[in-house]
Amino acid sequence: MAGSSKARSNSSRKPANPSASKPEHAPPTQRPGGKLGIIIDRLAAKTGATADELVEATGWQRHSILGALSRLKSRGFTFQLDAHADRKAYRLVGAAKLATLSRARG
């Protein structure tokens, strides 16, 4: 009987090229196009945008908008949720807003 060999799981293997790994929260390098770009434009506005406004702007369902916001956050975009009276709006904050606006103009 041949000796049994245990297969290693992928989690125990070392990456082939350690320098190729991506940093977790890299600053946004490029403004996304398409519907993600529309979302960024709406978030960069002074008043921001509610989830319902983003649904109307993109034609996506609400859960897809929330997923897109999560994805933008993982790409390094920083935004906050402002709750005033009956309106809860997402707004871009700080350096992410300035970088986005400068890319949109130039």
N, C-alpha and C positions, 0 to 999 in steps of 0.2 A: 504494500500500500504506500502510495506516494505521500510525502510529508505535506500536511495541510499548511497553507499560508493564509494569514489573515490579511484581508484588504484594509488599507488605511482609509479612513474617512477623509473627505476633502478638508474638513475643518482642522485636521491635525497636520496637514501639509503646509510647508512654508511657501510663501509666494515666490514665483520664479524670478520676479524683478521687484525688489522691495521699493525701489525709487519710483515705480509706476503707480503706487497706491495714491489715491486722491485724498487731500485733506478733507475733514468732515464738513467744516463750514467755510468754504472758500468764498471770497467776495465775488459778487456777480461780475462775470467777465463780459457778458454780452446780454443785451436786452433781447428777450425772446420775441419772436415774431408771431403772427397769427393771433389766435384768441388769447393766448397768454400775454401777448403784447397789449391787447385791449384791456385785460385785467390790470396790468401794470399801469397803463395810462389812467385808468379810473382810480386806482389807489393813490396815484401821485397827485390827483386833484386836491385842492385845498380842503374840501369837505370830505374827501375820501369816497367810499362807495359801500353800500350795504350789500349783503349777500343777494338779496332780491334784485337790486339794481344790476349786479354782475350777471345774474341769471338772464335778465332781460337783454343785456348787452351782448351776451355770447350765445344765447339759445340753449345753454346747457342746463341740466337739472341741478338743484341745490347741492346735492351730495358731491357732484362733480366739481362744482365751484370750490367747495370746502377742501376737496382733495387737491385741486390746483393751487390753492393757497398754501397748503402743506408742502407741496412740491417746490413752490417758490421760496418758502422759508428754508427748505433744505439746500436750495441753490445759493443761499446767502442774502436774500432780500429780507429786510427787516420791516415789519409793519406792526401796528397796534390796533386794538379794538377800542374805539371811543364810544361811550354810551352817553348820549345827551337826550333827555326827555324820552321820546318814543323811538329814537333812531339810534341804531347800533351800526357804526360805520368802521370799516377797515381803512387805515391810512398808512402809506409808506412813511418811514421815519429816517431822519438824519442823512448819513452819507449815501445810503441806497437811493434815496429820493434825488439827491443832487446828481449822482452818477447816471441815473435813469433819464433825468431831464436833459442832461448835457448830451447823452447819446441820441436822444430823440430829435434834438435840434441839428446835430452835426452829423 
